[in-house]
Amino acid sequence: MSSQASGSKVLRMALMLLMTLLVLSACSSAPPPEPTRPPQPTEAPEEGQMITVITPDNKNVDTESVPKYQIQTRLTDFRLLNSSAGLAWGVTRNELRMYMTLDNGKTWVNISPATNVQFLNNPVYGKEIFFTDPGHGWIIRSSFGSTETVVLRTTDGGHSWQISAFPDSNNLSAIYFSSPSHGWLMTKWDASATKESKALYATKDGGATWSLVMQNEQYNPNLPSTSIPHAGVTTGMIFNDERHGFVTLQTGALPKIFMTRDGGATWVSGSEFLVNDSFVGCDRVVTGVPEFFGENASGGWMPVGCQKEKEGSMIYNGYFTANGGENWKFSGFGRPALSGMNRHIAPDFLNSKVGWSLEGDLIYKTVDQGLTWTALPASSVLQSKLLEYPEVVKLQFISSDVGWLLIAKEEDRKSILLQTTNGGVSWRVM
């Protein structure tokens, strides 16, 4: 072989080696950088209330010497227990943060249960939380994951909590205690928008143990039954003593109410008392939670709303009883339809005559069972705060003077609690 041919062969091999190295280098080089992603929006932190928190042992503390601080919990519900005592709470990082005041909001005590009892959702009064008085209360933590439903109970105003098991892992729909010892819990399963299976449990020892008193799993609408039917979603439950109780159901059509006279074992329909021509033309009739006016009272009421889907409106009226719920009388309120985000806020009644309604940024009051309503003087504080917190969460009056109002701005994850001590004429931030 000539030297020229040999040189050509060497040159070709060198070129092939160079191309191989280039290919390998290209394969092993880092990929081009991805385009920079724009910064992702972060969820706004919860904004809590500025309150004065004291320890349980400092009940007689000088409130002027204790600084207020902003709790890191957005309040989602509250309950007035008497004219000076009340509860407010929310959930932060799956921990229930609950506060109690005994002096109209001047000072608060943190009565939260242990942080190892986790909550996935914000508890609602009458569904997962109930207090008979400032000393006796119950919190139900629903089951989730590998955890079971448990009952937290206190007999010392939340300074300590005891835990007991509950023999049902289904969803909760209502809780009520007629006394510190006697209470009931309703659960549901196989639920839809118009029906659900229901079970009722009762306790006689303050929630330490529970026994099944009713369930409707074998309910047959074609046969006589003494249980609450599948049809209808539970909206409220109340007992005015150890034997007499009521459950209201949302059916989408006419409101339903069932009564028991033996502590919840058997139930009869009282819905014939609730039929009224005012429901003609309603797309949906919203049945509220019944309430009795005071402990062991024979008088009570429940709101009923006529919802019209096309207009996005609600008109509230009420049913009142003077004989412990044996009969209910319809009372037309004659108020204009409510629209917008706050159309689901029903009026609140203190007794069979006196009630309040929030319409827009004005408070209206009745002293004749809703026959006539009078607009109270405009409150500059209420009006300004509603501009900042436009969503009304809850309104409750506990006396002719004292009422609380919780308002929120959900998109900003913040809320604020207001109070009146002169019957709704003026309001202040608590």
LOKE-663726 format. One record per residue (C-alpha): z negated, x negated, y negated. Coordinates in steps of 0.05 Angstrom, whole numbers, plus 5000, padded with zeros to 4 digits. Each point is the difference from the previous one (the first is absolute). Layout:
// residues N
ZXY/...
END
This chain:
// residues 430
500050005000/501949734931/494849854948/503250534954/499150545052/493049785014/498350044926/502950704995/495850235058/493749714968/501750344934/500950685034/493449935036/496549824935/503150614965/497850465057/493049714997/499850114925/502250735007/494850125054/494549724956/502350444942/499950625044/493149845027/497549864930/502650684976/496750365058/493349684989/499850074924/495450534969/503250684987/501450174928/493950304965/499550764998/500650334932/493350074966/496950705012/497650364938/492450074997/497750605040/495750534965/492749985019/495750625009/495450124940/492749845015/495350595003/496550144935/492950245007/495050344954/495249654953/493150225023/492849764998/498049835072/492649915016/496449845065/496550585036/493249694981/501550024925/500350744988/495749954937/503949434970/501749994926/507550165002/501249654934/497949345032/504750055059/507249814985/505850435023/505349695044/506750235027/499650185073/505949755040/501450685030/504550554977/496150655006/503850515042/494950575007/493150234977/494850535012/494650284954/493650155039/495850294944/499850004924/498249264998/502249715067/506849845026/504449555043/506549634988/503949555048/506349655019/502649505052/501649284985/502549525054/498250525053/492850014976/496950654974/496749904932/495450584983/495550084940/494550514983/497050194933/493650384991/500150004924/506650304979/503849355006/495549554958/498749565061/503049975069/497649725068/504949715050/498850395064/506049755039/499449945075/500749325035/506749654987/501349925074/501250755004/507350014979/503850584969/507650055001/500250584951/496150284942/494850505026/500250704970/493950424986/499550585049/504449645050/496749335012/494150004952/494550514989/493150004966/495050575001/495849674946/499349304969/495949775060/504150265060/507249825010/505449875053/506349595002/505050065058/504249395015/506250225038/502449625061/505749504993/502649455045/494649835049/494350294958/497050685013/497850564953/492949894976/495150394959/496149644946/493850374976/494649874948/493350324987/498149564941/505650094951/504549475029/495149424997/501049955076/505150295048/499450165074/506050035046/501250485057/506150125045/504350614995/503250265065/507050144972/505349514975/504650534970/501250074925/494650324958/501450634960/493250244973/492649854998/494250424976/492449995004/495850614984/493649585001/498049285014/499750165074/505650515013/507349804992/507150105026/506249585008/507050265012/505449575031/507450125011/505849755042/507350195016/500450184927/506150234960/500950324932/498150695025/495649915062/495149545035/495449975060/492750044976/493249805027/493250134968/493849585012/492950164978/493649594990/492850224995/496949314990/503349784935/506249705033/496749555052/503250415057/505850495001/502050555049/506650385007/499250734981/507350224995/507049765017/506650385002/504149575047/500950595048/501150504944/504950555018/502250454942/501650565049/492950035028/493450164967/496749364974/493749814964/502549324975/503749824936/507550045016/505149445001/503950324943/497649754933/497749334974/492649944983/498849944925/492550104997/493650165037/493250244976/493650275030/494950374957/494749945055/499349775072/504050595027/504850274948/506249584984/507250054976/506449615011/506150094956/507049865025/506649844966/505650365034/505549984947/499850764995/493750404987/493349634999/495750045062/492549995007/495850015064/492650165005/494649815049/493150325008/497549565056/500449294973/507449905016/500550205073/504150634987/504550194941/503150634973/505550084949/498150254931/507149944973/500750754989/495649894938/504949514971/506450414997/502350124929/506450204964/499349394955/502849575056/506750364999/505349504979/495949385016/503649465038/493449755025/492850254994/495149424993/493050165026/494449604968/493249805028/494850564998/493549854962/493450374996/496050004936/493749615019/496149905064/499850615046/503550414946/503550645017/505049924943/506049555005/507449924985/506449655020/506349854960/506850245024/506449744969/507050314998/505049445004/507350074980/504249435024/506150094954/495850014937/495249475026/494250434977/493350285023/496150614978/492750035020/495850615014/493550075039/496250375054/492650144989/494550235048/493250294984/497650115072/500549325033/507450045015/500150665038/504750274947/504449654949/502550314935/506449764966/499449814927/506449884959/499149464948/506050164957/501349274984/506949714988/503349615056/498149275005/505749505008/500749255005/495749505038/493550384987/502150695023/495649935063/493449954961/496650685011/494750294953/492749845014/494750555002/492549894990/498250715021/503450685008/501350054925/500549304968/505749535013/504549474968/507349825004/503749384975/506950184973/503849434968/494849634958/495750614985/494050295037/499750765007/493750385017/498750705029/493450385002/502750635034/502849765067/506749794970/501650664965/500449634933/500349264983/498349644936/502749324980/494449524983/500749554939/504749425013/496549365021/503149384969/497149565056/502950465054/506850034966/500549254989/497849835071/504950495031/505649644964/497849365033/498050325067/504650605007/498450195073/494050465010/496449865065/494150474998/495950464954/492950235017/494450344961/493050005029/496550384944/501950384937/499749334963/501749445048/507049875028/503949405025/507549864997/503749455038/506849814973/504849455022/506549634991/502149895071/505849524986/495249534964/494650095054/494750204950/495550594987/494350214954/494250485005/498250454941/493950444989/498050594956/492950204986/501650594955/504150455045/506749674990/500149984924/499849244995/501149455051/498049275008/502049445046/494349895050/
END
